[in-house]
Amino acid sequence: MFCYNNSNRFYTIYIMLNKFFKLLPIVVCSAIFCLFSTAANAQQNFQNGYFLDNYVYGYRLNPALGVGNDETRTVVGFVLNDITIGAQTNAGVQNFLFERNGKLVPFTDETVTKSEFLSALPNSVDAFVSLDLSLLTLGFKTRHGFLTFDARVRSRNMVKAQKDLFGMIKDLADEDDSPIDQKLTVAPINVQAREYFEVGFGYSTYITPDLKFGAAVKLLLGAAKGSFTNTPITVTPYGDDYIVDGSAKVSLTASMIEYDPVKIIRETSKIGFQGYGAAVDLGLLWNTPLEGLSLSAGVTDLGGIVWKNSIQASSDHNQTIVSLKDKSEADIINELFNIQTNTRSRLESVGTTVDLGIKYKMPFYDRLTAGLHGSFGIGVFPYHDIRFGITVTPIDQISLAVSAAKTSQGPAFGAAANFHLGAINIFGGVDGFITGFGARHYPEKAVNSVAKIGFTIDVFRN
């Protein structure tokens, strides 16, 4: 239990750290607020879709994949027809909550030792949260290929924090009301959030009898962006003052907030896009001379957004002496950070993905397919997902797939299904099953899954 009073050293150090990172929770909370205000959040696409036959949204993985083998249909999807939710972590609830006398207590509780807390914590605690919400989907056959139109809300959020940071937090909690005279080190943190709307036009066609090319051009409309990064920051007591060494950068863009010299952040009633940009998708699909074997390669989200009206705060201290005496919260933040408002960013990536795939249709049973698929995020949201999958399509109307993967967050096992019932196409699945549910009915262990459910309608066939 914390006991704060202005006369002890712990209180002053706590206040200093609290002020220094005042903008960090604002970044995260603003991203979450924007997430729910748009009714939608992002690490990756639904990977198991690659293995399904006639998967409508294959072109999101690679524009050359189109809407599957059947491109004689005209496809329509409307608001909420397709939802993809992703959550990947390498630490779970059980790493931060501990059972004591039948009750759960946080790791900061005095009954939890530092060694007990840190022993099972990974060196870097990573969390990715994503949701992809379709607003409108159209797809129809043209004379020489297949054309798609896609409008959707996308959100990509990531937090990466070093293990040492949680050790420092635990040390501060354990000190309670005792003076702290030793140097504190704030380990690196990386927080990234991108919330935006996407409108895309895609086209795929065979440029030779066996080689198919696909491309898409996408308009990106930024809703909100937040980021926080820092180098290791040391805070050393120096009499009644402190010596700060290290650097940090904060960037925040959202229509509902603005900078205030006194309050630092002030809420507003403004609504509107805060950035504009573009991206392209490119892909190839090759049906090799070996019957039943196909190879594919693609790159998606190659581009970014230029954000406007951003609040940029940077802090670069080299043995800087800082005093908290007789200063308000705003005074301390303005002293620690160089804050600029209404700035315009350079083109910032929304997270590019490279997609590779290989499929082989079994010669002894052409409704059974095995494949290997790899998805690699580069840039602001790095990740990898490499999975082996098996697909069986017992009848034309049903396709089932299972897969096993090695991902950035560990192993995962997934499954997917596609049902073509007349004019209705229903699909869904998970890239990783969520396990480790405890007595309190929530997953206690790390979560590593992307879940999808959706449907489209075939209006007519050419």
Secondary structure, 3 states (H helix, E strand, C coil): CCCCCCCCHHHHHHHHHHHHCCHHHHHHHHHHHHHHHCCCCCCCCCHHHHCCCCCCCHHHHCHHHCCCCCCCEEEEECCCCEEEEEEEECCCHHHCEEEECCEEEECCCCCCCHHHHHHCCCCEEEEEEEEEEEEEEEEEECCCCEEEEEEEEEEEEEEEEEHHHHHHHHHHHHHCCCCCCCCEEECCEEEEEEEEEEEEEEEEEECCCCEEEEEEEEEEEEEEEEEEEECCEEEEEECCEEEEEEEEEEEEEECCEEEECCCEEEECCCCCCCEEEEEEEEEEEEECCCCCEEEEEEEEEEEEEEECCEEEEEEEEEEEEECCCCCCHHHHHHHHCEEEEEECCCEEECCEEEEEEEEEECCCCCCEEEEEEEEEEECCCCEEEEEEEEEEEEECCEEEEEEEEEECCEEEEEEEEEEEECCEEEEEEECCCCCCECCCCCECCCCEEEEEEEEEEEEEEC
